[in-house]
Amino acid sequence: MLPIDPAGRPEYPPVAPGDTVDRLGGRDVPDPFRALEDADAPATREWSAGQRRLFDRLRDGWPAVEAFRAALTRLTAFEHLTPPRPAGDLAFFTVRGPSDEHPALAVADASGRRRILFDPHCHDPTGRTVLGGWTPDPTGTLVAVQTAEGGAEEFTLRVLEVATGRTVDGPITGCPYGDVAWSGGPDAFYHVRGGPGGGADGAGVARLYLHRIGEDPADDTEVPGASAPTDRPDHDHDRDTDTDTDADTDDGPPPELDVLLGADGRLLVAATADGLSSGNRIRIADLALGTPEKPDWRPLTALDGGWNSPWPAADGLLYVLTDLDADRGRILVLDPAAPERPRTLVPEQEHEVLESFAVLDDPALPVPLLLVLRSAGGHGRITRHDLRTGAPLGAVPLPGTGVVTDLTFRQGGHEAWFDYSDPTTPETVHHYDARRGTTDVWQAPGTPDVPAVLVSELRCASADGTEVTVLLTRPADRPTGPLPTVLQGYGAFGEPQVADYYAAALAWAAQGGQFAVARVRGGGEHGEGWHRAGMREHKQNGVDDFLAAARALHDRGLCPPDGLGAFGQSAGGLLVGAAATQHPGLFAAVAATAAPLDMARYELSGYGPYWTDEFGTREDPEELGWLLGYSPYHRVTAGTAYPAVLLTAFEDDARVDPLHARKMCAALQRATSSDRPVLLRQEAGVGHGARARTGRLAYFADVLAFQAEYLGLSVRAGGN
């Protein structure tokens, strides 16, 4: 319990609210804690230090911290592999051992013997370096590897010789996360610098370069024309592609650029996106008709208006997964010589979302195959189709009804690999052999000691009657009755919440609690339509869905009256922050991590400029109204009995500036009439994305221990 001042409130580090008021869209928008945006100001430093002392003091009194850390350590103590990318006679993949801090890049030969090519810990024993994208050349001679330090979003690119593991080229700095496009062999590749996460400021213009192995990166040739025009699309996803020039001047953020090249080194494909939610535009160039330095680009205007994932196959055709006129996805095929007439190869399905595909075109197969990965309700399945006609040919055998992801394949081959998991099965790579029609485990990772749990689904109606599904994980010996419950959600950018292996949920259930995950609008559980129903002016729908899930847990007696917590990370932190400020009485504890919380200013820092297609912009009065309608920082009301709140900020977070957590913490501490604390957990030296295993487990242990403390979950020593 915190010390109580004479007014009956906990004592917090002092911070004086200011009188800053912005005039936006014809309205006054107060921002009383604007001063806390300056992390280096002496007053902010002093206030932050006081918040650290407060958090440390209370955390030291939570008996569950070490128990959860031990449980999480055991539940993640297995070897994790990613599906391989074949190149030449080798297979490239990442591997993280049971006690490794970071994944390492490995290679295996045809017999399955493997060795480590790049270990981030050996490269940097401080543990601050993480592995980013990596791409072997088609012959398997060289591999391009990205690394980043301290949570940075900007990556450095190096080229390794596969036979020896030594660095033979680079470094190339200022790269965003992503793959390179090798030019059919180990001599040269295309790569991107600038754009989101690239360049000195992490937000420069994305430019395409051709790099020849052994040459100085400063002499790399900039390849013109790769980016589609940056005329800002309207929000019905219409596109204007009448011009054919690169545009660097625009009032929005510079576009994101991805590039790939067919294995024969001929068809170059570039994809430009103005934001994470606005779709992308595709350009192609036949390098046989131009030069590698100056390709003859052609826009694929027939694909404008959708989000497209193209693949140039060995047969000379371009296969594209798109949500254009198909919210749940379909697969098109087009001839680059006549790209204006794409043909639907695999149509949209009513109740399944098309996630990815693989081309198996081994000449020895009776017919060339297209493998299609779909999901429904978080469960995956893979079907086989005739590559020429799209006709269905049956299903690929799967190990169960769980989640299937990361489908990879060998160009010109008969093999595919994929990741499978379910709530009690860790991610395991499986191998499909089209010649034999069989699926088996590829390099079994071992199995941790998983507690006995019961997994089920709850369905409830949102405010407008939309059905919302909630995944429940609870102890097998407690199939009914109220249990302290943590409710998690995300609901943004079309990212689905699936029933995969989640150590935090298992650790909570092992201690006698219930873990719930709400599949709210804004995510991708039911395709792009479900996403659009929870973005921009419809963002409140996702919040309503989360609140409906919370009420259902209460109304159906699945949690005690004071035993429901909320948890969200990144955009999920925005979701739970909005829910808790709109209906604080539903929750006893709320944990929001690395979350944008001041939606009137989110686009002024970090990756905010790239998210206006998802949330809206303050520059438009109507859109500002949407933002202020749910912005957690602006919904804080003095004298409200708020639940216990834990805000986590990563100080090197380049996506969501820690200023959001600081300002929200100060606002809640000043406003709450509850004796439950509002805490700020600050972590230095890490960013928004990948991080060391020890730090990740410590973070989750703190969050679960916080929830246990304020939801009344009694935790047994040792985590058993």
VOGU-3710 file (C-alpha; in Angstrom, 3 decimals, decimal comma):
1> mlpidpagrp> 0,000/0,000/0,000  1,273/3,475/-0,838  1,565/6,179/1,786  -1,651/8,221/1,899  -1,680/11,990/1,980  -4,323/13,951/3,953  -6,605/14,011/0,891  -6,725/10,225/0,904  -4,610/9,702/-2,207  -1,264/7,941/-2,690
11> eyppvapgdt> 1,808/10,141/-2,588  3,431/10,469/-6,013  6,515/12,295/-7,257  5,396/15,899/-7,706  4,849/17,421/-11,109  3,087/20,703/-11,671  0,471/20,702/-14,438  0,837/23,503/-16,924  -1,717/25,574/-18,802  -0,748/24,510/-22,334
21> vdrlggrdvp> -3,761/24,536/-24,640  -3,531/23,869/-28,374  -6,027/25,367/-30,771  -6,752/22,528/-33,191  -9,590/22,150/-35,661  -11,523/25,009/-34,114  -11,370/23,608/-30,599  -9,204/23,990/-27,512  -7,210/20,861/-26,679  -5,593/21,048/-23,230
31> dpfraledad> -2,252/19,386/-22,637  -1,400/20,000/-18,957  1,680/17,779/-18,906  3,339/18,946/-22,115  6,555/19,653/-20,195  7,076/15,905/-19,692  7,592/15,461/-23,433  11,152/16,735/-22,993  12,926/13,691/-21,564  16,155/15,632/-21,004
41> apatrewsag> 14,671/18,553/-19,101  15,945/18,611/-15,488  12,396/18,603/-14,111  11,475/15,576/-16,238  14,611/13,732/-15,184  13,883/14,373/-11,527  10,244/13,311/-11,926  11,230/10,142/-13,828  13,761/9,224/-11,157  11,043/9,534/-8,536
51> qrrlfdrlrd> 8,786/7,278/-10,594  11,550/4,674/-10,773  11,956/4,710/-7,007  8,219/4,389/-6,532  7,924/1,473/-8,959  10,933/-0,337/-7,490  9,596/0,061/-3,949  6,207/-1,384/-4,772  7,549/-4,094/-7,051  9,835/-5,310/-4,272
61> gwpaveafra> 6,670/-6,036/-2,292  5,031/-8,205/-4,950  5,655/-11,801/-3,899  4,769/-13,213/-7,315  7,619/-11,682/-9,346  10,130/-14,485/-8,920  7,482/-17,180/-9,192  6,351/-15,852/-12,555  9,913/-15,375/-13,764  10,667/-19,006/-12,942
71> altrltafeh> 7,494/-20,228/-14,633  8,106/-18,168/-17,769  11,692/-19,381/-17,941  10,562/-23,024/-17,859  7,784/-22,468/-20,385  10,189/-20,912/-22,882  13,070/-23,353/-22,287  12,918/-25,049/-25,669  14,773/-24,682/-28,928  12,881/-22,419/-31,282
81> ltpprpagdl> 13,513/-22,674/-35,022  12,006/-20,753/-37,922  10,956/-22,428/-41,184  13,990/-22,587/-43,481  14,679/-20,638/-46,637  16,374/-22,977/-49,105  19,212/-21,672/-51,275  21,376/-23,950/-53,359  21,755/-27,208/-51,429  21,435/-25,465/-48,060
91> afftvrgpsd> 18,642/-24,378/-45,733  18,902/-21,104/-43,801  16,898/-20,420/-40,629  17,123/-18,838/-37,195  17,511/-20,796/-33,991  17,222/-19,789/-30,352  18,391/-22,362/-27,821  16,635/-22,971/-24,484  18,791/-20,396/-22,699  19,955/-18,182/-25,563
101> ehpalavada> 19,317/-14,461/-25,286  18,743/-13,886/-29,018  18,019/-15,962/-32,117  21,071/-16,756/-34,241  21,277/-17,378/-37,973  22,017/-21,024/-38,830  22,501/-23,111/-41,956  21,920/-26,845/-42,525  23,148/-29,075/-45,347  21,153/-31,767/-47,120
111> sgrrrilfdp> 21,902/-34,291/-44,372  20,504/-31,988/-41,688  23,863/-31,090/-40,147  23,728/-27,492/-39,010  26,047/-24,775/-37,822  25,684/-21,182/-36,653  26,546/-18,506/-39,196  25,877/-15,415/-37,106  25,327/-15,239/-33,351  24,366/-11,754/-32,093
121> hchdptgrtv> 25,779/-12,536/-28,638  29,205/-13,388/-30,073  29,040/-10,255/-32,196  28,082/-8,137/-29,164  28,415/-9,747/-25,692  26,467/-6,828/-24,148  23,294/-8,356/-25,548  22,147/-5,122/-27,205  22,516/-6,349/-30,800  19,612/-8,156/-32,451
131> lggwtpdptg> 19,297/-9,956/-35,753  17,075/-8,311/-38,350  16,353/-9,453/-41,891  18,594/-11,922/-43,668  18,630/-13,201/-47,238  20,850/-15,880/-48,826  21,725/-15,509/-52,478  20,048/-18,124/-54,712  23,214/-20,254/-54,862  23,710/-20,323/-51,083
141> tlvavqtaeg> 27,210/-18,844/-51,397  26,601/-15,567/-49,548  23,991/-14,281/-47,123  23,067/-10,658/-46,410  22,468/-10,076/-42,678  20,945/-7,101/-40,860  21,676/-6,127/-37,253  20,436/-3,356/-34,964  21,572/-2,220/-31,542  19,747/-1,031/-28,445
151> gaeeftlrvl> 16,245/-1,358/-29,838  16,966/0,888/-32,814  14,766/0,630/-35,899  17,674/1,386/-38,228  19,634/-1,678/-39,375  23,171/-2,235/-40,594  23,685/-4,653/-43,481  26,660/-6,987/-43,878  27,381/-9,875/-46,222  28,741/-13,163/-44,889
161> evatgrtvdg> 30,475/-15,956/-46,762  28,448/-19,055/-45,969  31,360/-21,511/-46,150  33,410/-19,660/-43,521  31,001/-17,291/-41,750  33,371/-14,369/-42,268  32,191/-10,908/-43,272  33,116/-10,207/-46,896  31,161/-7,016/-47,573  29,644/-4,031/-45,802
171> pitgcpygdv> 28,674/-2,492/-43,536  25,822/-0,630/-45,208  24,014/1,614/-42,729  20,639/3,344/-42,706  18,543/0,353/-43,809  14,968/-0,347/-42,719  14,072/-3,862/-41,611  13,674/-6,188/-44,592  15,244/-8,483/-47,136  17,514/-7,689/-50,043
181> awsggpdafy> 16,910/-8,876/-53,615  19,873/-10,823/-54,984  20,403/-10,466/-58,723  20,187/-14,190/-59,503  23,537/-15,021/-57,890  26,173/-13,873/-55,392  27,485/-10,903/-57,371  25,055/-8,073/-56,555  21,797/-7,232/-54,811  19,156/-4,527/-54,584
191> hvrggpggga> 18,486/-3,017/-51,164  16,584/-0,129/-49,592  17,900/2,726/-47,488  15,713/5,268/-45,726  11,968/5,007/-45,133  10,535/3,745/-41,819  13,459/2,815/-39,612  16,099/3,733/-42,172  18,328/6,762/-42,536  19,867/8,917/-39,887
201> dgagvarlyl> 16,546/10,037/-38,461  14,659/6,799/-39,058  12,214/8,512/-41,370  14,095/9,434/-44,526  12,848/8,852/-48,050  13,066/5,177/-49,044  15,442/4,763/-51,971  16,466/1,664/-53,913  20,162/0,948/-54,529  22,113/-1,646/-56,470
211> hrigedpadd> 25,165/-2,882/-54,590  27,899/-4,961/-56,208  29,853/-7,235/-53,886  33,293/-5,869/-53,078  32,508/-2,268/-53,970  32,270/0,647/-51,557  28,616/1,137/-50,462  29,153/4,870/-50,942  29,430/4,123/-54,666  26,170/2,150/-54,823
221> tevpgasapt> 23,951/3,094/-57,726  20,612/4,629/-56,831  17,946/2,951/-58,950  15,345/5,488/-60,125  11,648/4,897/-60,549  11,129/2,131/-57,971  8,717/4,090/-55,784  5,219/4,614/-57,052  4,049/8,246/-57,005  3,454/9,540/-53,517
231> drpdhdhdrd> 0,203/11,359/-54,234  -1,617/10,692/-50,992  -4,451/8,194/-51,480  -7,899/8,958/-50,206  -9,245/6,693/-47,521  -11,332/4,578/-49,864  -7,951/3,264/-51,115  -8,256/4,948/-54,519  -4,936/5,477/-56,265  -3,629/8,043/-58,700
241> tdtdtdadtd> -0,887/6,444/-60,769  -1,008/8,607/-63,868  2,500/9,917/-63,355  5,723/7,932/-63,423  8,173/9,887/-61,320  9,611/9,531/-57,860  8,174/12,228/-55,615  10,057/13,216/-52,501  7,951/16,248/-51,655  4,720/15,403/-49,878
251> dgpppeldvl> 2,907/16,567/-46,797  2,757/13,006/-45,429  5,529/10,621/-44,422  7,732/9,139/-47,149  6,510/5,791/-48,476  7,807/2,396/-47,449  9,545/0,417/-50,181  10,088/-3,339/-50,545  11,788/-5,112/-53,420  12,158/-8,703/-54,626
261> lgadgrllva> 13,616/-10,401/-57,666  12,722/-13,710/-59,290  15,207/-16,529/-58,820  16,205/-16,252/-62,480  17,280/-12,659/-61,848  14,926/-11,279/-64,487  11,634/-9,923/-63,036  12,235/-7,140/-60,507  9,240/-6,231/-58,323  8,901/-3,129/-56,122
271> atadglssgn> 6,065/-2,497/-53,656  5,369/0,989/-52,280  3,144/1,656/-49,265  2,233/5,056/-47,838  1,364/3,581/-44,438  0,665/0,350/-42,632  -3,048/0,504/-43,413  -3,275/2,083/-46,856  -2,505/-0,792/-49,195  0,441/-0,762/-51,580
281> ririadlalg> 1,288/-0,231/-55,215  3,308/-2,584/-57,379  5,798/-1,881/-60,134  7,664/-4,438/-62,209  10,660/-4,345/-64,508  11,979/-7,009/-66,868  15,730/-6,660/-66,497  16,220/-8,359/-69,856  14,648/-5,291/-71,453  16,566/-2,653/-69,520
291> tpekpdwrpl> 19,673/-2,439/-67,367  20,088/-3,357/-63,682  20,853/0,312/-62,900  17,937/1,735/-64,898  15,083/-0,768/-65,080  12,138/-0,084/-67,354  9,453/0,127/-64,646  5,789/-0,487/-65,344  3,041/0,156/-62,786  0,537/-2,663/-62,207
301> taldggwnsp> -2,459/-0,355/-62,030  -4,840/-3,323/-62,065  -3,734/-4,014/-58,472  -4,148/-0,464/-57,178  -6,438/-0,222/-54,177  -5,384/-3,397/-52,379  -2,633/-4,750/-50,201  -0,616/-7,028/-52,476  1,989/-9,725/-51,795  3,590/-10,665/-55,146
311> wpaadgllyv> 5,808/-13,600/-56,064  7,649/-13,860/-59,424  7,695/-17,585/-60,185  10,046/-19,615/-62,386  7,336/-19,974/-65,053  7,645/-16,250/-65,784  4,274/-15,387/-64,249  3,572/-13,150/-61,270  1,387/-14,607/-58,513  -0,207/-12,106/-56,150
321> ltdldadrgr> -2,099/-12,472/-52,880  -4,373/-9,443/-52,659  -7,321/-8,099/-50,677  -8,430/-6,000/-53,655  -12,183/-6,622/-53,984  -11,696/-9,531/-51,566  -11,556/-8,650/-47,864  -10,484/-12,195/-46,968  -7,952/-12,429/-49,779  -7,633/-14,112/-53,156
331> ilvldpaape> -4,749/-15,117/-55,422  -4,276/-13,550/-58,840  -1,911/-14,559/-61,605  -0,753/-12,231/-64,353  1,601/-12,287/-67,286  4,153/-9,452/-66,972  3,831/-8,988/-70,715  0,115/-8,184/-70,298  -0,233/-7,063/-66,670  -3,484/-5,205/-67,172
341> rprtlvpeqe> -5,440/-8,492/-67,288  -4,834/-10,430/-64,040  -6,751/-13,682/-63,607  -8,237/-14,941/-60,349  -6,539/-18,246/-59,637  -7,902/-18,904/-56,135  -11,046/-16,978/-55,183  -11,993/-15,518/-51,815  -13,655/-17,836/-49,282  -16,534/-16,560/-47,168
351> hevlesfavl> -15,352/-17,707/-43,743  -11,575/-18,034/-44,146  -8,763/-15,490/-44,448  -6,100/-16,234/-47,055  -2,750/-15,729/-45,313  -0,031/-16,831/-47,759  0,849/-19,264/-50,528  3,721/-21,390/-51,836  4,616/-22,407/-55,390  5,868/-25,996/-55,818
361> ddpalpvpll> 6,835/-26,343/-59,469  9,169/-29,342/-59,454  9,009/-30,749/-63,024  8,821/-34,251/-61,520  5,430/-33,547/-59,892  2,357/-34,769/-61,819  1,082/-31,178/-61,823  2,740/-28,017/-60,485  1,216/-27,152/-57,118  0,035/-24,047/-55,357
371> lvlrsagghg> -0,223/-24,409/-51,572  -2,695/-22,000/-49,991  -2,638/-21,179/-46,273  -5,926/-19,969/-44,800  -7,133/-19,316/-41,273  -10,571/-19,381/-39,698  -11,165/-18,439/-36,089  -7,429/-18,573/-35,435  -7,072/-22,111/-36,825  -5,004/-22,750/-39,935
381> ritrhdlrtg> -5,273/-25,123/-42,865  -3,269/-25,614/-46,057  -4,893/-26,721/-49,300  -3,315/-27,952/-52,536  -4,260/-26,495/-55,910  -3,284/-26,968/-59,529  -0,897/-24,075/-60,190  -2,182/-23,704/-63,753  -5,936/-23,669/-63,077  -6,341/-23,138/-59,323
391> aplgavplpg> -8,454/-26,296/-59,093  -8,446/-27,749/-55,540  -6,568/-31,025/-55,105  -7,006/-31,719/-51,385  -5,461/-30,689/-48,097  -1,953/-30,870/-46,693  -1,834/-33,081/-43,575  -1,409/-30,940/-40,437  -0,484/-31,950/-36,881  -3,659/-30,458/-35,400
401> tgvvtdltfr> -6,178/-27,629/-35,563  -3,856/-24,920/-34,253  -2,145/-21,920/-35,802  -0,112/-22,256/-39,014  2,305/-19,481/-40,036  5,477/-18,730/-41,997  4,942/-20,921/-45,056  8,229/-21,247/-46,983  9,195/-23,313/-50,005  11,996/-24,226/-52,377
411> qggheawfdy> 11,869/-22,458/-55,731  11,472/-25,112/-58,433  11,093/-27,826/-55,792  8,567/-30,132/-54,141  9,038/-29,179/-50,475  7,438/-26,657/-48,149  7,865/-25,787/-44,482  5,603/-24,082/-41,974  5,349/-23,213/-38,289  2,624/-24,871/-36,210
421> sdpttpetvh> 1,531/-24,122/-32,649  -1,529/-24,285/-30,422  -2,168/-23,136/-26,841  -0,151/-26,036/-25,374  2,281/-26,765/-28,239  5,286/-24,472/-28,819  6,100/-23,288/-32,318  7,352/-26,319/-34,234  8,560/-26,390/-37,843  6,934/-29,024/-40,045
431> hydarrgttd> 8,019/-30,229/-43,475  5,688/-31,128/-46,339  6,883/-33,379/-49,171  4,634/-33,073/-52,222  6,097/-36,167/-53,866  5,114/-38,367/-50,933  2,145/-36,292/-49,761  3,380/-36,391/-46,155  3,970/-33,914/-43,350  6,463/-34,492/-40,537
441> vwqapgtpdv> 8,397/-32,513/-37,931  11,527/-30,804/-39,216  14,203/-30,803/-36,488  12,055/-31,339/-33,360  12,669/-28,599/-30,762  11,768/-30,510/-27,601  8,785/-29,847/-25,358  8,664/-27,750/-22,165  6,689/-28,766/-19,096  3,276/-27,312/-19,982
451> pavlvselrc> 0,619/-27,113/-17,243  -2,733/-28,812/-17,674  -5,108/-26,169/-18,983  -8,573/-25,954/-20,481  -8,867/-23,826/-23,627  -12,282/-22,618/-24,766  -14,027/-19,731/-26,499  -16,581/-17,266/-25,196  -18,856/-15,367/-27,569  -20,571/-12,115/-26,689
461> asadgtevtv> -22,324/-9,221/-28,406  -20,694/-5,795/-28,754  -22,596/-2,522/-28,422  -23,886/-2,702/-32,011  -24,669/-6,421/-31,855  -21,474/-7,620/-33,563  -20,339/-10,992/-32,237  -16,966/-10,924/-30,473  -14,944/-14,027/-29,671  -12,793/-14,329/-26,553
471> lltrpadrpt> -10,210/-17,097/-26,170  -10,032/-18,430/-22,591  -7,195/-20,354/-20,944  -7,790/-21,619/-17,397  -6,583/-24,444/-15,137  -7,904/-27,837/-16,210  -9,073/-28,552/-12,661  -11,180/-25,353/-12,590  -13,502/-25,704/-15,619  -16,128/-23,385/-14,146
481> gplptvlqgy> -16,457/-20,600/-11,613  -14,849/-17,188/-11,170  -11,091/-16,828/-11,377  -8,847/-13,734/-11,349  -8,718/-12,917/-15,053  -6,417/-10,930/-17,322  -8,103/-9,732/-20,529  -5,753/-8,886/-23,405  -6,496/-7,274/-26,775  -4,873/-5,518/-29,726
491> gafgepqvad> -7,291/-4,445/-32,468  -5,204/-2,499/-35,000  -3,345/-2,699/-38,318  -5,190/-5,886/-39,312  -3,089/-8,014/-36,936  -5,042/-11,059/-35,693  -5,069/-12,507/-32,187  -4,672/-16,261/-32,572  -4,750/-19,353/-30,362  -1,027/-20,026/-30,378
501> yyaaalawaa> 1,468/-20,952/-27,668  1,585/-18,061/-25,203  3,823/-18,546/-22,174  2,258/-15,625/-20,265  -1,217/-17,182/-20,503  0,091/-20,584/-19,402  2,039/-19,101/-16,490  -1,060/-17,242/-15,288  -3,283/-20,325/-15,609  -0,710/-22,482/-13,817
511> qggqfavarv> -1,139/-20,235/-10,786  -4,914/-20,639/-10,768  -5,955/-17,683/-12,906  -7,753/-17,292/-16,210  -6,207/-15,585/-19,223  -8,528/-14,165/-21,873  -7,743/-12,746/-25,326  -10,437/-10,684/-27,072  -10,541/-10,680/-30,871  -11,775/-7,143/-31,432
521> rgggehgegw> -12,409/-5,156/-34,588  -9,367/-3,459/-36,018  -7,506/-6,765/-36,080  -7,334/-9,222/-38,961  -9,210/-12,193/-37,526  -11,911/-12,001/-40,210  -10,077/-10,248/-43,002  -9,691/-6,660/-44,137  -13,361/-5,841/-43,520  -12,896/-6,659/-39,815
531> hragmrehkq> -9,836/-4,421/-39,823  -11,617/-1,488/-41,458  -14,522/-1,854/-39,020  -12,138/-0,916/-36,202  -9,908/1,740/-37,744  -10,149/5,504/-38,273  -13,698/6,750/-37,559  -14,640/3,237/-36,432  -11,910/2,886/-33,795  -14,465/3,028/-30,986
541> ngvddflaaa> -15,897/-0,256/-32,292  -12,778/-2,087/-31,145  -12,980/-0,414/-27,733  -16,659/-1,395/-27,498  -15,741/-4,974/-28,390  -13,161/-5,076/-25,602  -15,626/-3,606/-23,113  -18,240/-6,171/-24,191  -15,748/-8,954/-23,504  -15,042/-7,476/-20,049
551> ralhdrglcp> -18,750/-7,269/-19,227  -19,327/-10,825/-20,418  -16,587/-12,130/-18,123  -18,273/-10,353/-15,219  -21,872/-11,185/-16,144  -21,195/-14,886/-16,700  -19,433/-15,289/-13,392  -16,049/-16,078/-14,941  -14,159/-13,507/-12,851  -14,720/-12,050/-9,353
561> pdglgafgqs> -16,305/-8,569/-9,123  -12,890/-7,039/-8,377  -10,834/-9,614/-10,233  -10,597/-8,466/-13,871  -7,428/-6,947/-15,301  -6,689/-5,506/-18,738  -3,420/-5,854/-20,646  -2,274/-4,477/-23,992  0,983/-3,800/-25,781  1,628/-1,051/-28,358
571> aggllvgaaa> -1,700/-0,441/-30,137  -3,172/-2,910/-27,649  -2,068/-0,537/-24,897  -4,070/2,200/-26,611  -7,061/-0,169/-26,661  -6,951/-0,956/-22,942  -6,149/2,658/-22,078  -9,259/3,780/-23,932  -11,391/1,064/-22,322  -10,141/1,847/-18,814
581> tqhpglfaav> -10,697/5,599/-19,099  -14,196/5,102/-20,510  -15,341/2,474/-17,980  -12,774/2,278/-15,156  -15,145/0,391/-12,854  -14,902/-2,754/-14,998  -11,229/-3,285/-14,187  -9,208/-3,711/-11,021  -5,827/-3,474/-12,767  -4,670/-2,194/-16,157
591> aataapldma> -1,254/-2,689/-17,771  -0,420/-0,773/-20,971  2,977/-1,165/-22,610  4,677/1,114/-25,165  1,306/2,570/-26,084  0,314/5,736/-27,966  -1,958/7,463/-25,438  -2,069/11,135/-26,451  -3,874/10,777/-29,759  -3,884/14,516/-30,423
601> ryelsgygpy> -0,085/14,426/-30,742  0,754/10,802/-31,584  1,658/11,679/-35,187  4,287/14,223/-34,117  6,819/11,670/-32,863  8,098/8,151/-33,435  6,327/6,223/-36,177  3,153/8,268/-35,706  3,325/9,861/-39,174  3,040/6,385/-40,719
611> wtdefgtred> -0,127/5,564/-38,760  -2,491/8,319/-39,878  -4,202/5,932/-42,302  -4,991/3,701/-39,318  -6,090/6,311/-36,779  -6,631/9,642/-38,545  -4,823/12,964/-38,394  -5,138/15,964/-36,131  -4,795/18,175/-39,198  -8,372/17,376/-40,237
621> peelgwllgy> -11,019/18,731/-37,816  -13,320/15,755/-38,314  -10,532/13,229/-37,808  -9,310/15,118/-34,762  -12,790/14,579/-33,352  -12,412/10,812/-33,810  -9,050/10,866/-32,033  -10,198/12,947/-29,080  -13,267/10,756/-28,726  -11,182/7,884/-27,358
631> spyhrvtagt> -7,726/9,380/-26,658  -6,889/7,978/-23,185  -4,877/11,021/-22,104  -7,794/13,327/-22,885  -10,379/11,080/-21,219  -8,737/11,235/-17,784  -11,211/12,852/-15,372  -10,357/14,292/-11,964  -11,901/12,565/-8,971  -12,383/9,206/-10,704
641> aypavlltaf> -11,518/6,013/-8,854  -9,200/4,489/-11,434  -7,925/0,910/-11,177  -4,318/0,091/-10,441  -2,357/1,103/-13,539  1,054/-0,027/-14,771  2,438/1,941/-17,718  5,611/0,561/-19,296  7,909/2,687/-21,460  11,055/1,588/-23,295
651> eddarvdplh> 13,389/4,550/-23,349  14,938/3,768/-26,758  11,562/3,133/-28,386  11,690/4,689/-31,858  8,094/3,757/-32,714  6,135/5,003/-29,694  7,877/7,792/-27,814  7,970/7,218/-24,020  6,446/10,688/-23,637  3,012/9,037/-23,944
661> arkmcaalqr> 3,539/6,918/-20,847  5,014/9,827/-18,875  2,133/12,169/-19,630  -0,534/9,521/-19,029  1,077/8,549/-15,738  1,109/12,147/-14,511  -2,493/12,723/-15,598  -3,777/9,591/-13,854  -1,778/10,177/-10,683  -3,203/13,670/-10,417
671> atssdrpvll> -6,783/12,617/-11,206  -7,394/9,322/-9,441  -9,329/9,183/-6,168  -8,449/5,504/-5,690  -5,879/4,160/-3,262  -4,702/1,816/-6,012  -1,390/2,985/-7,501  -0,551/4,413/-10,898  2,966/3,252/-11,744  5,476/3,924/-14,492
681> rqeagvghga> 7,888/1,127/-15,390  10,810/2,574/-17,374  13,377/0,398/-19,086  16,554/1,779/-20,636  18,543/0,386/-23,536  15,679/-1,351/-25,354  13,197/-0,364/-28,012  9,806/-1,363/-29,291  10,713/-4,631/-31,011  13,089/-7,547/-30,536
691> rartgrlayf> 15,081/-7,745/-27,310  17,077/-10,133/-25,151  15,228/-13,105/-23,670  16,151/-12,291/-20,060  14,756/-8,776/-20,350  11,610/-10,009/-22,062  10,931/-12,563/-19,326  11,609/-9,995/-16,593  9,108/-7,638/-18,207  6,365/-10,265/-18,408
701> advlafqaey> 7,092/-11,393/-14,846  6,574/-7,822/-13,626  3,314/-7,428/-15,560  1,868/-10,722/-14,302  3,005/-10,040/-10,729  1,345/-6,606/-10,890  -1,889/-8,194/-12,087  -1,697/-10,864/-9,376  -1,163/-8,221/-6,691  -4,254/-6,199/-7,584
711> lglsvraggn> -6,546/-8,999/-8,802  -6,068/-11,065/-5,679  -4,340/-14,069/-7,269  -2,444/-16,067/-4,656  0,778/-17,286/-6,239  2,646/-20,336/-5,002  6,375/-19,994/-4,455  8,507/-21,409/-7,246  5,847/-20,875/-9,891  4,425/-24,402/-9,695
//
